[in-house]
Amino acid sequence: MHYGLEMTDKKEKQPLTPLRREQSRREFLRTSALTVGVISASLMGVIPLVRDSSLRLRPPGALKTPVDEQEFFSACIKCGQCVQVCPVQAIKLADLDDGFGVGTPYIDPRQQACDFSCDGLQCVLACPTGALTHELNHPADSRMGIARLVRPEACLAVRGKGFRGMARGPDFKGVLRYEKVDRWNPIPLAEHFYELELCDLCVRQCPIEIRIKQCDEDRWSNKNKQSSRVAQRGGHECPPKHAITMNLVQLTSGETFMQPTVKRGCVGCGVCEMICPLDSSAIVVDIHNNSDTLRRGKHRRSRTGQQPQGNESGQLACLPSSSTSKESA
């Protein structure tokens, strides 16, 4: 039966009220602002890459130079395999707010440095693309950066002071491998008590310096054994070149003091920066240089604005003016 009324399932669209129109407009502006913000944050990460500078401290073997990370960004597939195998969980993946290179691995040495606890460079072995080059065989061959004593006036050793307590306090979460405590498992710094007449934590815990001592001990123990030639390791790996030593510095005024001095064997692992007990570390990793670039005289200005210097004896740390330095025994 037809009543002259057309029935339909469609509802007539109601016009927006002024309040609803205002809400829609605000939502649109909010979404637009968020989009612009995300793009801008990403571009901020692109700019340093375009300008040829390193963005972060990278894991050992990263396909990069101090002035160019493009090959590393191209090779890394952001799989996170290096993160999973790191025994001290030093490697993190860049987040969205890090801009360009989201998902690429990096290390924040002040929070957790690479101490080579894995011995076999597990991050390098786990990398499926070679973004962490498989040509790297030993920790001493790494070129992550170079340590620099940026605040010698604050350094406890320079001030002639010792250290007693936990290196970074009881709440610090970072870990290190203390071989005499546990050969295989890193332990929290907060569980290791130091009592030092003169602070030398940056030298004492340097993985390269520890490796040198191990090589010396191996050589001594194998000296009179027939198997010594087979058992003794050679080349760069054992012993590596010195990375950091305590030097006696004498001013022209006659004043003397001890100072940690970075050497050409430094690989930029960041342990010295992590373990420095000061609120603001006196020694940091300069990601814009490494021992090779300094040796060739192609150093770049670091993030502190200072240019590191080298000399024939292999010292890379800046000494106070009017001073001479002698390596301590």
C-alpha positions in Angstrom: 0.0 0.0 0.0 1.4 3.4 -1.0 0.8 6.2 1.4 2.8 8.8 -0.6 5.7 8.6 1.9 9.1 7.5 0.6 10.7 5.3 3.2 14.6 5.2 3.2 17.3 3.8 5.5 19.4 6.9 5.0 19.3 9.5 7.7 19.5 13.0 6.7 22.9 14.6 7.6 22.5 17.1 10.3 24.5 20.4 10.0 27.3 20.8 12.4 26.7 23.0 15.3 29.1 25.9 15.9 30.6 24.0 18.9 31.2 20.9 16.8 32.7 22.8 14.0 35.2 24.4 16.4 36.1 21.0 17.8 36.8 19.6 14.3 38.9 22.6 13.4 41.0 22.1 16.6 41.5 18.4 15.9 42.7 19.2 12.4 45.1 21.8 13.6 46.4 19.4 16.3 47.0 16.6 13.8 48.7 19.0 11.4 51.0 20.3 14.1 51.9 16.8 15.2 52.7 15.8 11.6 54.9 18.9 11.1 56.6 18.2 14.4 57.5 14.6 13.5 58.8 15.6 10.1 60.9 18.4 11.7 62.4 16.1 14.3 63.4 13.7 11.5 64.9 16.5 9.5 66.9 17.5 12.5 68.5 14.1 12.3 69.2 14.4 8.6 71.0 17.7 8.9 74.1 16.3 10.8 74.3 13.5 8.3 74.3 15.9 5.3 76.9 17.9 7.1 79.2 14.9 7.4 79.4 14.3 11.1 78.8 11.4 13.4 75.6 11.3 15.3 76.2 8.7 18.0 78.8 6.4 19.5 78.3 3.2 17.5 79.1 -0.4 18.3 82.5 -1.9 17.5 83.1 -2.3 13.8 80.5 0.1 12.5 81.0 1.0 8.9 81.7 4.6 9.5 84.4 7.2 9.8 84.4 10.1 12.3 82.9 12.3 9.6 80.6 10.0 7.6 78.0 7.5 8.7 76.2 7.0 5.4 77.6 3.6 4.7 76.6 2.4 8.1 73.0 3.8 7.7 72.8 2.0 4.3 74.0 -1.3 5.5 72.2 -1.5 8.8 68.7 -3.2 8.5 67.8 -2.3 12.1 67.2 -5.9 13.1 68.4 -5.5 16.6 70.6 -8.7 16.6 73.5 -6.8 18.1 71.3 -5.6 21.0 70.2 -9.1 21.8 73.7 -10.6 22.1 75.5 -7.7 24.0 76.3 -9.2 27.5 76.2 -5.8 29.2 73.3 -4.4 27.2 75.3 -1.4 26.1 73.7 -1.2 22.7 70.4 0.6 22.2 68.3 1.3 19.2 67.6 4.9 18.2 64.0 6.0 18.8 61.8 8.4 16.8 62.9 11.4 18.7 66.5 10.7 17.6 65.6 11.8 14.0 67.2 10.2 11.0 68.5 6.7 11.6 65.6 5.4 13.7 66.3 1.8 14.7 70.0 2.0 14.3 72.2 0.8 17.2 74.2 3.2 19.4 75.9 3.3 22.8 75.5 5.9 25.6 78.9 5.4 27.3 78.0 7.4 30.4 75.1 5.0 31.1 76.6 1.7 29.9 79.8 1.4 28.0 81.1 -1.4 25.9 83.6 -3.3 28.0 84.2 -6.2 25.6 82.8 -8.7 28.1 81.9 -11.0 25.3 85.6 -11.4 24.2 84.5 -12.6 20.7 82.8 -9.3 19.6 79.4 -11.0 19.6 77.7 -7.9 18.1 79.9 -8.1 15.1 79.3 -11.8 14.7 75.6 -11.3 15.0 75.3 -8.6 12.4 73.8 -10.2 9.3 74.7 -7.5 6.8 78.2 -6.5 7.9 77.1 -3.0 9.0 79.4 -4.0 11.9 82.2 -5.2 9.7 83.2 -8.8 10.0 86.8 -7.8 9.2 87.1 -6.8 12.9 88.8 -9.6 14.8 89.9 -8.1 18.1 88.6 -5.4 20.4 91.9 -3.5 20.1 91.3 -3.0 16.4 88.0 -1.1 17.0 87.8 2.5 16.1 84.7 3.7 17.9 86.1 7.1 19.0 88.8 8.4 21.2 88.8 9.3 24.9 89.6 12.8 25.9 90.3 14.4 29.3 88.0 17.4 28.9 88.0 18.6 32.5 91.5 18.0 33.9 90.9 20.6 36.6 88.1 18.3 38.0 90.0 15.0 37.7 90.6 13.4 41.1 94.0 12.1 40.0 95.1 15.6 38.9 93.9 17.0 42.2 95.9 14.3 44.0 92.8 12.7 45.5 91.9 9.1 46.1 88.5 7.4 45.9 86.6 5.3 48.3 83.2 3.8 47.6 81.1 2.6 44.6 82.3 4.4 41.4 78.9 5.8 40.4 77.0 5.4 43.7 74.6 2.7 45.0 71.8 3.4 42.5 73.8 3.2 39.3 72.6 0.4 37.0 75.7 0.0 34.8 77.7 -3.2 34.9 81.3 -4.3 34.2 83.1 -7.6 34.0 85.4 -8.0 37.0 87.4 -11.1 36.0 88.7 -11.8 39.5 85.1 -11.8 40.8 83.3 -13.6 37.9 85.0 -14.5 34.7 81.8 -14.8 32.7 79.1 -12.6 34.2 79.3 -8.8 34.4 78.3 -7.4 37.8 76.8 -4.0 38.7 79.3 -1.2 39.6 77.1 -0.6 42.6 78.3 -4.0 44.0 82.0 -3.3 43.6 83.7 -1.2 46.3 86.9 0.7 45.6 89.5 2.0 48.0 92.2 3.9 46.1 94.9 6.1 47.5 95.0 7.9 44.1 92.0 7.6 41.8 92.9 5.8 38.7 89.6 4.2 37.8 89.8 5.2 34.1 93.1 3.4 33.8 92.4 0.5 36.1 89.1 -0.5 34.4 90.2 0.2 30.8 89.5 -3.1 28.8 92.6 -2.6 26.7 94.9 -2.0 29.7 93.3 -5.1 31.4 94.1 -7.1 28.2 97.7 -5.9 28.2 98.1 -7.2 31.8 96.5 -10.5 30.8 99.0 -10.9 27.9 101.9 -10.2 30.3 100.6 -12.8 32.7 100.1 -15.3 30.0 103.6 -14.7 28.6 105.1 -15.1 32.1 103.2 -18.3 32.9 104.1 -19.8 29.5 107.7 -18.7 29.5 109.2 -22.0 30.5 106.6 -24.3 29.0 107.0 -26.3 25.8 103.5 -25.3 24.7 104.2 -21.6 25.0 104.6 -21.0 21.3 101.3 -22.6 20.5 99.5 -21.1 23.5 100.9 -17.5 23.2 98.8 -15.2 21.1 100.4 -12.6 19.0 99.8 -9.5 16.8 97.5 -6.7 17.8 95.4 -8.8 20.0 98.1 -9.8 22.5 99.4 -7.5 23.6 97.5 -4.5 22.2 98.9 -1.0 22.3 98.4 1.0 25.5 95.1 3.0 25.6 95.5 5.1 28.7 98.2 5.5 31.3 98.9 7.6 34.4 101.6 10.1 33.7 103.6 12.3 36.0 103.2 15.9 34.9 105.7 18.6 36.0 104.9 22.3 35.7 107.6 24.9 35.1 106.8 26.1 38.6 108.1 22.7 39.9 104.6 21.5 40.9 104.0 17.8 40.0 100.8 15.7 39.7 99.6 12.6 38.1 97.3 12.7 35.1 95.5 10.1 33.0 96.9 10.3 29.4 95.1 8.8 26.5 97.3 6.8 24.1 97.0 5.7 20.5 95.7 2.3 21.6 92.4 3.9 22.8 89.4 2.5 20.9 86.7 4.7 22.3 84.8 2.0 24.2 83.6 4.5 26.8 84.5 2.6 30.0 86.5 5.5 31.3 83.6 7.9 30.8 81.2 5.5 32.5 83.3 4.8 35.5 84.5 8.3 36.3 83.0 9.0 39.8 82.4 12.7 39.3 78.9 14.0 38.7 80.0 15.2 35.3 82.7 12.9 33.9 86.2 14.5 33.5 86.9 12.2 30.6 84.6 11.6 27.6 84.5 9.8 24.3 85.0 12.0 21.3 83.1 10.4 18.5 84.4 12.9 15.9 87.9 11.5 16.1 89.8 8.2 16.6 93.4 7.2 17.0 93.8 6.8 13.2 92.6 10.3 12.3 94.7 11.8 15.0 97.8 9.9 13.9 97.2 11.2 10.3 96.7 14.7 11.5 93.1 14.8 10.2 91.4 15.5 13.5 88.2 17.4 13.7 86.9 19.8 16.3 85.2 17.7 19.0 81.9 18.2 20.7 83.7 20.2 23.4 85.0 22.7 20.9 88.7 21.7 21.5 91.1 20.1 19.1 92.9 17.1 20.5 96.7 17.0 20.0 99.0 14.1 19.5 102.8 13.7 19.8 105.5 11.2 18.9 105.2 9.2 22.2 101.6 8.4 21.4 99.9 10.8 24.0 96.6 12.2 22.9 95.4 14.0 26.0 95.8 17.8 26.4 98.2 18.7 29.1 98.2 22.1 30.9 100.4 24.7 29.4 104.0 25.0 30.6 104.2 21.4 31.6 106.2 18.3 30.8 105.0 14.7 31.1 106.7 11.4 32.0 104.9 8.1 31.8 104.7 6.4 35.2 105.8 2.9 35.7 
